[in-house]
Amino acid sequence: MKLLVRLLLVVFVIGFVSCRDTKKEEAETEAAIEQIETVEGEVEELSEQLEKDEKELEEALKELDSI
């Protein structure tokens, strides 16, 4: 009987530790995902700005060619 109680206690402790580690890993993963989304947003903004600058430069070159 004592063996069964000890075995159940050990299983409970291992399960508790495993769940705690999983929650920590989930939090780290969520933080990494947020950082990736932030970087993706910045990249998209820069891409849009580059496209705008490209169009402006093309228009400026057309004006120079027409002179």
Legacy VTK file of the C-alpha trace (Angstrom):
# vtk DataFile Version 3.0
C-alpha trace
ASCII
DATASET POLYDATA
POINTS 67 float
0.000 0.000 0.000
2.824 2.393 0.864
4.456 1.571 -2.453
1.277 2.472 -4.332
0.962 5.808 -2.476
4.611 6.670 -3.177
4.224 5.730 -6.824
1.143 7.925 -7.186
2.909 10.790 -5.435
5.898 10.512 -7.773
3.613 10.437 -10.827
1.758 13.499 -9.524
4.987 15.441 -8.935
6.351 14.541 -12.379
3.062 15.582 -13.974
3.048 18.868 -12.105
6.623 19.679 -13.142
5.881 18.746 -16.744
2.861 21.057 -16.880
4.852 23.905 -15.418
7.574 23.470 -18.035
4.965 23.371 -20.786
3.433 26.653 -19.622
6.857 28.271 -19.576
7.584 27.030 -23.091
4.185 28.272 -24.299
4.907 31.720 -22.877
8.300 31.812 -24.584
6.741 30.692 -27.860
4.042 33.365 -27.612
6.690 36.039 -26.992
8.684 34.858 -30.007
5.562 34.918 -32.194
4.804 38.488 -31.104
8.358 39.544 -31.977
8.088 37.892 -35.394
4.769 39.625 -36.085
6.289 42.966 -35.087
9.214 42.453 -37.454
6.867 41.381 -40.268
4.856 44.579 -39.793
7.997 46.700 -39.946
9.184 44.894 -43.077
5.836 45.485 -44.756
5.935 49.189 -43.886
9.457 49.469 -45.285
8.429 47.614 -48.434
5.527 49.993 -49.005
7.800 52.985 -48.429
10.330 51.603 -50.912
7.637 51.090 -53.542
6.457 54.680 -53.016
10.012 55.994 -53.318
10.546 53.896 -56.446
7.475 55.412 -58.131
8.617 58.917 -57.205
12.072 58.264 -58.634
10.611 56.837 -61.848
8.462 59.956 -62.264
11.495 62.163 -61.624
13.489 60.230 -64.235
10.662 60.608 -66.788
10.640 64.365 -66.169
14.407 64.504 -66.659
14.153 62.487 -69.870
11.511 64.829 -71.243
13.765 67.893 -70.751
LINES 1 68
67 0 1 2 3 4 5 6 7 8 9 10 11 12 13 14 15 16 17 18 19 20 21 22 23 24 25 26 27 28 29 30 31 32 33 34 35 36 37 38 39 40 41 42 43 44 45 46 47 48 49 50 51 52 53 54 55 56 57 58 59 60 61 62 63 64 65 66
